[in-house]
Amino acid sequence: MGADFLMLVVALAAFVGTHFLMSHPWRKPLVRSLGEKSFQAVYSLVSIVTLGFTIVAFQRNAPAPMLWNGKAVVPWTLASVLTYIATALFLASLTGNPALPGARIAGLSAILPKGVYRITRHPMMWAFALISVAHILVAPTPRTIALSVAVIVLALGGSHLQDRKKDKLHGRDWRSWLKRTTFWPDVRQAGKLGYYWIIALLPWLLVTAAHLVTAHEYAGIWKPIHEMRHPD
């Protein structure tokens, strides 16, 4: 293991670890000693610093040979499907999501889950996880795998810890929501996304098109379109 990759692992551990610690076991004592506003400022500062550390560490790792051919048809197609699903989940999660900061929890026990919440109670976090899996499929290099795994742990591990925290804070209301929803996505309920399957198309096309500018790689359907227009 090279020094640059070790630095990336340390940066990712710092980014994920401080998020978990400051969101859960350290939150109450820090809020008690600093006050809510000062705590939020410290939390934001730590997040910015550790994110900056992660970005620098990621960039210091030169792209290594892929563990498999991520540009082949199968991994590319799977990744494209996953990112499209993730886009639909993310857009649907922006409405009526009790897991979002500041969302109203009181009275949640009287509400039956609808739409995307019939699939999972954490659609936004699953969207991030699916995007991370997609990146592992198409760019299976050590630095990409490390970053993607860290995002998956942060998204899904954070969701699990959030469930436990909200259970303690809100009792019956959140407990009822837990019983009526599922953490792991129920693919049998995919139709509950309804019109979000259509709404997601344009954002997905735009984001995958922007990938060429941000990452200098074709993504989604733009890769086969490019190859058809410019055959070898």
C-alpha beads as a LAMMPS data file, in Angstrom:
LAMMPS data file: protein, C-alpha beads

232 atoms
231 bonds

1 atom types
1 bond types

-500.0 500.0 xlo xhi
-500.0 500.0 ylo yhi
-500.0 500.0 zlo zhi

Masses

1 110.0

Atoms # bond

1 1 1 0.000 0.000 0.000
2 1 1 1.504 3.301 -1.111
3 1 1 1.720 6.406 1.057
4 1 1 -0.748 8.303 -1.127
5 1 1 -3.383 5.576 -0.871
6 1 1 -2.843 5.352 2.883
7 1 1 -3.422 9.095 3.093
8 1 1 -6.711 8.638 1.188
9 1 1 -7.831 5.928 3.623
10 1 1 -6.998 8.195 6.571
11 1 1 -8.869 11.109 4.969
12 1 1 -11.945 8.981 4.297
13 1 1 -11.862 7.572 7.834
14 1 1 -11.671 11.128 9.203
15 1 1 -14.540 12.331 7.009
16 1 1 -16.857 9.408 7.768
17 1 1 -15.792 9.014 11.390
18 1 1 -16.307 12.659 12.357
19 1 1 -19.733 12.637 10.696
20 1 1 -20.803 9.615 12.745
21 1 1 -19.309 10.875 16.002
22 1 1 -20.610 14.436 15.746
23 1 1 -24.049 13.314 14.603
24 1 1 -24.528 10.767 17.372
25 1 1 -22.398 10.105 20.509
26 1 1 -20.658 13.501 20.591
27 1 1 -23.643 15.619 19.576
28 1 1 -25.369 16.042 22.929
29 1 1 -22.246 16.884 24.988
30 1 1 -20.980 19.262 22.291
31 1 1 -24.334 21.038 21.987
32 1 1 -24.508 21.267 25.775
33 1 1 -21.035 22.839 26.035
34 1 1 -21.019 24.950 22.849
35 1 1 -24.660 25.727 22.188
36 1 1 -26.619 24.718 19.067
37 1 1 -25.351 27.478 16.759
38 1 1 -21.708 27.080 17.742
39 1 1 -21.998 23.312 17.401
40 1 1 -23.387 23.693 13.881
41 1 1 -20.487 25.997 13.011
42 1 1 -17.929 23.501 14.368
43 1 1 -19.697 20.623 12.610
44 1 1 -19.632 22.509 9.300
45 1 1 -15.974 23.468 9.730
46 1 1 -14.926 19.892 10.506
47 1 1 -16.931 18.625 7.525
48 1 1 -15.332 21.151 5.170
49 1 1 -11.810 20.420 6.409
50 1 1 -12.164 16.628 6.228
51 1 1 -13.859 16.862 2.811
52 1 1 -11.021 19.058 1.549
53 1 1 -8.513 16.554 2.936
54 1 1 -10.353 13.766 1.101
55 1 1 -10.387 15.659 -2.213
56 1 1 -6.648 16.392 -2.004
57 1 1 -5.858 12.794 -1.032
58 1 1 -8.014 11.421 -3.865
59 1 1 -6.299 13.640 -6.423
60 1 1 -2.840 12.645 -5.171
61 1 1 -3.634 9.032 -6.099
62 1 1 -2.862 8.634 -9.783
63 1 1 -5.446 6.495 -11.640
64 1 1 -4.349 2.858 -11.367
65 1 1 -5.164 -0.035 -13.709
66 1 1 -8.769 -1.206 -13.313
67 1 1 -9.394 -4.530 -11.588
68 1 1 -11.742 -5.413 -14.461
69 1 1 -12.811 -3.695 -17.648
70 1 1 -15.330 -1.182 -16.332
71 1 1 -15.945 0.140 -19.830
72 1 1 -17.279 -3.195 -21.057
73 1 1 -20.955 -3.494 -21.960
74 1 1 -22.142 -5.362 -18.858
75 1 1 -20.692 -3.165 -16.075
76 1 1 -21.461 0.001 -18.035
77 1 1 -25.072 -1.005 -18.616
78 1 1 -25.564 -2.016 -14.977
79 1 1 -24.044 1.251 -13.790
80 1 1 -26.254 3.272 -16.124
81 1 1 -29.378 1.507 -14.841
82 1 1 -28.321 2.021 -11.216
83 1 1 -27.702 5.743 -11.685
84 1 1 -31.086 6.151 -13.362
85 1 1 -32.794 4.372 -10.457
86 1 1 -30.795 6.525 -8.040
87 1 1 -31.963 9.683 -9.789
88 1 1 -35.596 8.645 -9.464
89 1 1 -35.135 7.743 -5.790
90 1 1 -33.388 11.021 -5.033
91 1 1 -36.028 13.190 -6.690
92 1 1 -38.851 11.302 -4.961
93 1 1 -37.089 11.667 -1.597
94 1 1 -37.316 15.475 -1.719
95 1 1 -41.042 15.394 -0.912
96 1 1 -42.574 14.173 2.335
97 1 1 -39.332 12.760 3.684
98 1 1 -39.406 12.562 7.510
99 1 1 -35.699 11.668 7.550
100 1 1 -34.666 15.113 6.256
101 1 1 -33.343 17.689 8.770
102 1 1 -36.135 19.752 10.268
103 1 1 -38.879 17.438 9.005
104 1 1 -42.019 17.183 11.132
105 1 1 -42.098 13.913 13.080
106 1 1 -45.048 14.598 15.370
107 1 1 -48.088 12.712 14.112
108 1 1 -46.023 10.445 11.872
109 1 1 -47.594 7.409 13.527
110 1 1 -50.917 8.326 11.898
111 1 1 -49.447 8.539 8.388
112 1 1 -49.300 5.560 6.056
113 1 1 -46.218 5.424 3.815
114 1 1 -46.890 6.246 0.174
115 1 1 -44.906 6.385 -3.040
116 1 1 -41.165 5.933 -2.659
117 1 1 -41.542 5.257 1.088
118 1 1 -43.237 1.974 0.200
119 1 1 -39.868 1.012 -1.288
120 1 1 -37.576 2.254 1.509
121 1 1 -37.726 4.859 4.245
122 1 1 -34.296 6.170 3.204
123 1 1 -34.564 6.717 -0.573
124 1 1 -32.054 9.577 -0.657
125 1 1 -29.341 7.597 1.109
126 1 1 -29.978 4.570 -1.087
127 1 1 -29.605 6.850 -4.107
128 1 1 -26.104 7.813 -2.922
129 1 1 -25.275 4.168 -2.267
130 1 1 -26.418 3.058 -5.733
131 1 1 -24.398 5.817 -7.403
132 1 1 -21.357 4.639 -5.455
133 1 1 -21.886 1.034 -6.578
134 1 1 -22.178 2.298 -10.166
135 1 1 -18.799 4.026 -9.870
136 1 1 -17.205 0.851 -8.548
137 1 1 -18.581 -1.066 -11.547
138 1 1 -17.233 1.322 -14.194
139 1 1 -14.058 2.561 -12.471
140 1 1 -12.766 -0.336 -10.342
141 1 1 -9.521 1.311 -9.242
142 1 1 -8.305 1.350 -5.605
143 1 1 -8.986 5.064 -5.111
144 1 1 -12.503 4.912 -6.591
145 1 1 -13.404 1.776 -4.653
146 1 1 -12.154 3.316 -1.388
147 1 1 -14.118 6.521 -1.945
148 1 1 -17.267 4.688 -3.037
149 1 1 -17.195 2.282 -0.103
150 1 1 -16.808 5.242 2.263
151 1 1 -19.881 6.919 0.753
152 1 1 -21.881 3.680 1.049
153 1 1 -20.878 3.302 4.713
154 1 1 -21.716 6.940 5.420
155 1 1 -25.077 6.772 3.637
156 1 1 -26.368 3.428 4.885
157 1 1 -24.591 3.340 8.241
158 1 1 -25.720 6.898 8.879
159 1 1 -29.313 5.978 8.004
160 1 1 -29.265 3.094 10.452
161 1 1 -27.888 5.295 13.237
162 1 1 -30.434 7.971 12.390
163 1 1 -33.233 5.427 12.849
164 1 1 -31.918 4.579 16.305
165 1 1 -31.535 8.232 17.287
166 1 1 -34.997 9.223 16.073
167 1 1 -36.473 6.201 17.825
168 1 1 -35.081 7.528 21.118
169 1 1 -36.051 11.132 20.401
170 1 1 -39.550 10.638 18.988
171 1 1 -40.643 7.313 20.442
172 1 1 -43.992 6.057 19.174
173 1 1 -44.138 8.272 16.078
174 1 1 -40.832 7.075 14.641
175 1 1 -41.321 3.531 15.902
176 1 1 -44.570 3.308 13.959
177 1 1 -42.774 4.595 10.849
178 1 1 -40.111 1.934 11.313
179 1 1 -42.741 -0.810 11.459
180 1 1 -44.584 0.443 8.375
181 1 1 -41.494 0.960 6.216
182 1 1 -38.370 -0.989 5.380
183 1 1 -34.701 -0.075 5.491
184 1 1 -33.695 -2.420 2.664
185 1 1 -35.401 -1.513 -0.639
186 1 1 -38.381 -3.662 -1.572
187 1 1 -37.930 -4.001 -5.336
188 1 1 -41.456 -5.404 -5.621
189 1 1 -42.706 -1.881 -4.891
190 1 1 -40.696 -0.246 -7.705
191 1 1 -43.918 0.833 -9.415
192 1 1 -44.652 3.113 -6.450
193 1 1 -42.162 5.597 -7.883
194 1 1 -44.829 6.321 -10.482
195 1 1 -44.180 9.423 -12.561
196 1 1 -40.722 9.875 -11.002
197 1 1 -39.510 7.250 -13.462
198 1 1 -40.324 9.803 -16.190
199 1 1 -39.310 12.934 -14.277
200 1 1 -35.882 11.401 -13.608
201 1 1 -35.050 11.037 -17.303
202 1 1 -34.048 14.634 -18.067
203 1 1 -31.952 15.179 -14.891
204 1 1 -30.244 11.835 -15.487
205 1 1 -29.404 12.805 -19.069
206 1 1 -28.087 16.198 -17.951
207 1 1 -25.986 14.820 -15.100
208 1 1 -24.481 12.042 -17.208
209 1 1 -23.741 14.561 -19.964
210 1 1 -22.006 16.842 -17.437
211 1 1 -19.850 13.879 -16.412
212 1 1 -17.704 14.465 -19.486
213 1 1 -16.837 17.948 -18.172
214 1 1 -16.410 17.042 -14.498
215 1 1 -14.674 13.671 -14.852
216 1 1 -13.561 13.693 -18.516
217 1 1 -15.440 10.423 -19.106
218 1 1 -18.621 9.627 -21.005
219 1 1 -21.428 8.323 -18.780
220 1 1 -24.846 6.761 -19.300
221 1 1 -26.122 6.550 -22.851
222 1 1 -23.621 9.174 -24.028
223 1 1 -20.830 6.580 -24.228
224 1 1 -22.559 4.280 -26.774
225 1 1 -23.773 7.359 -28.687
226 1 1 -20.200 8.651 -28.868
227 1 1 -18.923 5.245 -29.973
228 1 1 -21.547 5.004 -32.722
229 1 1 -20.611 8.468 -33.993
230 1 1 -16.869 7.793 -33.724
231 1 1 -16.265 4.067 -34.336
232 1 1 -12.691 2.836 -34.084

Bonds

1 1 1 2
2 1 2 3
3 1 3 4
4 1 4 5
5 1 5 6
6 1 6 7
7 1 7 8
8 1 8 9
9 1 9 10
10 1 10 11
11 1 11 12
12 1 12 13
13 1 13 14
14 1 14 15
15 1 15 16
16 1 16 17
17 1 17 18
18 1 18 19
19 1 19 20
20 1 20 21
21 1 21 22
22 1 22 23
23 1 23 24
24 1 24 25
25 1 25 26
26 1 26 27
27 1 27 28
28 1 28 29
29 1 29 30
30 1 30 31
31 1 31 32
32 1 32 33
33 1 33 34
34 1 34 35
35 1 35 36
36 1 36 37
37 1 37 38
38 1 38 39
39 1 39 40
40 1 40 41
41 1 41 42
42 1 42 43
43 1 43 44
44 1 44 45
45 1 45 46
46 1 46 47
47 1 47 48
48 1 48 49
49 1 49 50
50 1 50 51
51 1 51 52
52 1 52 53
53 1 53 54
54 1 54 55
55 1 55 56
56 1 56 57
57 1 57 58
58 1 58 59
59 1 59 60
60 1 60 61
61 1 61 62
62 1 62 63
63 1 63 64
64 1 64 65
65 1 65 66
66 1 66 67
67 1 67 68
68 1 68 69
69 1 69 70
70 1 70 71
71 1 71 72
72 1 72 73
73 1 73 74
74 1 74 75
75 1 75 76
76 1 76 77
77 1 77 78
78 1 78 79
79 1 79 80
80 1 80 81
81 1 81 82
82 1 82 83
83 1 83 84
84 1 84 85
85 1 85 86
86 1 86 87
87 1 87 88
88 1 88 89
89 1 89 90
90 1 90 91
91 1 91 92
92 1 92 93
93 1 93 94
94 1 94 95
95 1 95 96
96 1 96 97
97 1 97 98
98 1 98 99
99 1 99 100
100 1 100 101
101 1 101 102
102 1 102 103
103 1 103 104
104 1 104 105
105 1 105 106
106 1 106 107
107 1 107 108
108 1 108 109
109 1 109 110
110 1 110 111
111 1 111 112
112 1 112 113
113 1 113 114
114 1 114 115
115 1 115 116
116 1 116 117
117 1 117 118
118 1 118 119
119 1 119 120
120 1 120 121
121 1 121 122
122 1 122 123
123 1 123 124
124 1 124 125
125 1 125 126
126 1 126 127
127 1 127 128
128 1 128 129
129 1 129 130
130 1 130 131
131 1 131 132
132 1 132 133
133 1 133 134
134 1 134 135
135 1 135 136
136 1 136 137
137 1 137 138
138 1 138 139
139 1 139 140
140 1 140 141
141 1 141 142
142 1 142 143
143 1 143 144
144 1 144 145
145 1 145 146
146 1 146 147
147 1 147 148
148 1 148 149
149 1 149 150
150 1 150 151
151 1 151 152
152 1 152 153
153 1 153 154
154 1 154 155
155 1 155 156
156 1 156 157
157 1 157 158
158 1 158 159
159 1 159 160
160 1 160 161
161 1 161 162
162 1 162 163
163 1 163 164
164 1 164 165
165 1 165 166
166 1 166 167
167 1 167 168
168 1 168 169
169 1 169 170
170 1 170 171
171 1 171 172
172 1 172 173
173 1 173 174
174 1 174 175
175 1 175 176
176 1 176 177
177 1 177 178
178 1 178 179
179 1 179 180
180 1 180 181
181 1 181 182
182 1 182 183
183 1 183 184
184 1 184 185
185 1 185 186
186 1 186 187
187 1 187 188
188 1 188 189
189 1 189 190
190 1 190 191
191 1 191 192
192 1 192 193
193 1 193 194
194 1 194 195
195 1 195 196
196 1 196 197
197 1 197 198
198 1 198 199
199 1 199 200
200 1 200 201
201 1 201 202
202 1 202 203
203 1 203 204
204 1 204 205
205 1 205 206
206 1 206 207
207 1 207 208
208 1 208 209
209 1 209 210
210 1 210 211
211 1 211 212
212 1 212 213
213 1 213 214
214 1 214 215
215 1 215 216
216 1 216 217
217 1 217 218
218 1 218 219
219 1 219 220
220 1 220 221
221 1 221 222
222 1 222 223
223 1 223 224
224 1 224 225
225 1 225 226
226 1 226 227
227 1 227 228
228 1 228 229
229 1 229 230
230 1 230 231
231 1 231 232
